[in-house]
């Protein structure tokens, strides 16, 4: 079983399985969607328009959680750096991992009615920005730490997190409902539990300290050092190596997912259109949150002096903004009206198809955008196309077409997938 599991945890596995469904869609053999590549050119033009509006010089940062910490034009990262000023560079990177990992994992869809009021600025934020700003302040309050007033996220602190603390931190009330509060709490508590299960990833170099998310920095730095001793260039780390560590460390936090050979596969789903050729052959991996988490870990590693290579090994993110862009601009055409009218669970084949086709279309959009701009994958990697980019364009077109910018397809969320 090791080979099928490794394959389903690889970016190549994501592209291959999504590509199989894409080919079926091109041949009009999927039940729920058909593809119209004639809309690719105008979709790329729309994305470029959004990119140039936000980044006129096309100096685009990575698509990561760090962008949300700057919501409203507030430099919260500079505030964080002030708090971390007494620490050495390694300790600063550890603290940034401690912040960004729970923040990403708490970022599943908030729903259309929730908002967060930041007391210090008087500004109100919704959706991902709101969740990002709220989790930022929770971290500064040591909400994920077992040691008061210490900015860290450790096993004991996460397992002791209460629903009351989460409700207070996210300002949840009957008038301000947040989707999936219970699911988010369970996710954080399970995150605390898994830290103790992988000591090589999360244990302290010093004895008698509780496992901590930030110690994943030590593992990745050590891996880059080991690779340099084997002949690789010093201080280099492939993006896929960070992704592998994320999946190894965090796959067990996802409850109720498909299990293969006693291994929790995480964001992996069944689709009957794939041929049954043995264990795992009809499963489609996405690992959306894990890949977005990977993208969000790269910047603290770069600040440590590591060079991240092979960025485009990772895939685009199969979530409702990127997927919504493809539907709203005609690249994906639903075959029956119920797709746009009903609520769908993440394991439904409607959603599996939508996400799979989105992954492949994001590669196509990125290639077309680069061609139009005269750039290549080195100067405009996929992670920047997403940021510049498809995610922002998906939000913009949704706001133009529907109240509150809702996605075109509605998903039943438990706070752990989208």
Secondary structure as the mmCIF struct_conf table of DSSP 4:
data_model
#
loop_
_struct_conf.conf_type_id
_struct_conf.id
_struct_conf.beg_label_comp_id
_struct_conf.beg_label_asym_id
_struct_conf.beg_label_seq_id
_struct_conf.end_label_comp_id
_struct_conf.end_label_asym_id
_struct_conf.end_label_seq_id
HELX_RH_AL_P HELX_RH_AL_P1 UNK A 2 UNK A 8
TURN_TY1_P TURN_TY1_P1 UNK A 9 UNK A 9
BEND BEND1 UNK A 10 UNK A 10
HELX_RH_AL_P HELX_RH_AL_P2 UNK A 11 UNK A 26
TURN_TY1_P TURN_TY1_P2 UNK A 27 UNK A 28
BEND BEND2 UNK A 31 UNK A 32
STRN STRN1 UNK A 33 UNK A 35
HELX_RH_3T_P HELX_RH_3T_P1 UNK A 37 UNK A 39
HELX_RH_AL_P HELX_RH_AL_P3 UNK A 40 UNK A 54
TURN_TY1_P TURN_TY1_P3 UNK A 56 UNK A 57
BEND BEND3 UNK A 63 UNK A 64
HELX_RH_AL_P HELX_RH_AL_P4 UNK A 65 UNK A 68
TURN_TY1_P TURN_TY1_P4 UNK A 69 UNK A 70
HELX_RH_3T_P HELX_RH_3T_P2 UNK A 71 UNK A 73
HELX_RH_AL_P HELX_RH_AL_P5 UNK A 76 UNK A 84
TURN_TY1_P TURN_TY1_P5 UNK A 85 UNK A 86
BEND BEND4 UNK A 87 UNK A 87
HELX_RH_AL_P HELX_RH_AL_P6 UNK A 89 UNK A 105
TURN_TY1_P TURN_TY1_P6 UNK A 106 UNK A 106
BEND BEND5 UNK A 108 UNK A 108
BEND BEND6 UNK A 112 UNK A 113
STRN STRN2 UNK A 115 UNK A 118
TURN_TY1_P TURN_TY1_P7 UNK A 119 UNK A 122
STRN STRN3 UNK A 123 UNK A 126
HELX_RH_AL_P HELX_RH_AL_P7 UNK A 127 UNK A 140
TURN_TY1_P TURN_TY1_P8 UNK A 141 UNK A 144
BEND BEND7 UNK A 146 UNK A 147
TURN_TY1_P TURN_TY1_P9 UNK A 148 UNK A 149
STRN STRN4 UNK A 154 UNK A 154
HELX_RH_AL_P HELX_RH_AL_P8 UNK A 155 UNK A 159
TURN_TY1_P TURN_TY1_P10 UNK A 160 UNK A 160
HELX_RH_AL_P HELX_RH_AL_P9 UNK A 163 UNK A 169
TURN_TY1_P TURN_TY1_P11 UNK A 170 UNK A 171
STRN STRN5 UNK A 173 UNK A 173
TURN_TY1_P TURN_TY1_P12 UNK A 174 UNK A 175
STRN STRN6 UNK A 176 UNK A 176
TURN_TY1_P TURN_TY1_P13 UNK A 179 UNK A 180
HELX_RH_AL_P HELX_RH_AL_P10 UNK A 181 UNK A 195
TURN_TY1_P TURN_TY1_P14 UNK A 196 UNK A 197
HELX_RH_AL_P HELX_RH_AL_P11 UNK A 199 UNK A 202
BEND BEND8 UNK A 205 UNK A 206
TURN_TY1_P TURN_TY1_P15 UNK A 207 UNK A 208
STRN STRN7 UNK A 212 UNK A 212
HELX_RH_3T_P HELX_RH_3T_P3 UNK A 213 UNK A 215
HELX_RH_AL_P HELX_RH_AL_P12 UNK A 216 UNK A 229
TURN_TY1_P TURN_TY1_P16 UNK A 230 UNK A 231
BEND BEND9 UNK A 232 UNK A 232
HELX_LH_PP_P HELX_LH_PP_P1 UNK A 233 UNK A 233
TURN_TY1_P TURN_TY1_P17 UNK A 234 UNK A 235
STRN STRN8 UNK A 236 UNK A 238
HELX_RH_AL_P HELX_RH_AL_P13 UNK A 239 UNK A 250
HELX_RH_3T_P HELX_RH_3T_P4 UNK A 251 UNK A 253
TURN_TY1_P TURN_TY1_P18 UNK A 255 UNK A 256
STRN STRN9 UNK A 259 UNK A 260
TURN_TY1_P TURN_TY1_P19 UNK A 261 UNK A 262
STRN STRN10 UNK A 263 UNK A 264
BEND BEND10 UNK A 267 UNK A 267
STRN STRN11 UNK A 268 UNK A 270
TURN_TY1_P TURN_TY1_P20 UNK A 272 UNK A 273
BEND BEND11 UNK A 274 UNK A 274
BEND BEND12 UNK A 278 UNK A 278
TURN_TY1_P TURN_TY1_P21 UNK A 279 UNK A 282
STRN STRN12 UNK A 283 UNK A 285
HELX_RH_AL_P HELX_RH_AL_P14 UNK A 288 UNK A 303
TURN_TY1_P TURN_TY1_P22 UNK A 304 UNK A 305
HELX_LH_PP_P HELX_LH_PP_P2 UNK A 306 UNK A 306
STRN STRN13 UNK A 307 UNK A 309
HELX_RH_3T_P HELX_RH_3T_P5 UNK A 311 UNK A 313
BEND BEND13 UNK A 314 UNK A 314
BEND BEND14 UNK A 319 UNK A 319
HELX_RH_AL_P HELX_RH_AL_P15 UNK A 320 UNK A 328
TURN_TY1_P TURN_TY1_P23 UNK A 329 UNK A 330
BEND BEND15 UNK A 331 UNK A 331
STRN STRN14 UNK A 332 UNK A 334
BEND BEND16 UNK A 335 UNK A 336
TURN_TY1_P TURN_TY1_P24 UNK A 337 UNK A 337
HELX_RH_AL_P HELX_RH_AL_P16 UNK A 338 UNK A 341
BEND BEND17 UNK A 342 UNK A 342
STRN STRN15 UNK A 343 UNK A 345
TURN_TY1_P TURN_TY1_P25 UNK A 346 UNK A 347
BEND BEND18 UNK A 348 UNK A 348
HELX_RH_AL_P HELX_RH_AL_P17 UNK A 349 UNK A 373
TURN_TY1_P TURN_TY1_P26 UNK A 374 UNK A 374
TURN_TY1_P TURN_TY1_P27 UNK A 377 UNK A 379
BEND BEND19 UNK A 380 UNK A 380
HELX_RH_AL_P HELX_RH_AL_P18 UNK A 382 UNK A 385
HELX_RH_PI_P HELX_RH_PI_P1 UNK A 386 UNK A 390
HELX_RH_AL_P HELX_RH_AL_P19 UNK A 391 UNK A 401
BEND BEND20 UNK A 402 UNK A 402
HELX_RH_3T_P HELX_RH_3T_P6 UNK A 403 UNK A 405
BEND BEND21 UNK A 408 UNK A 409
STRN STRN16 UNK A 410 UNK A 412
BEND BEND22 UNK A 415 UNK A 416
#
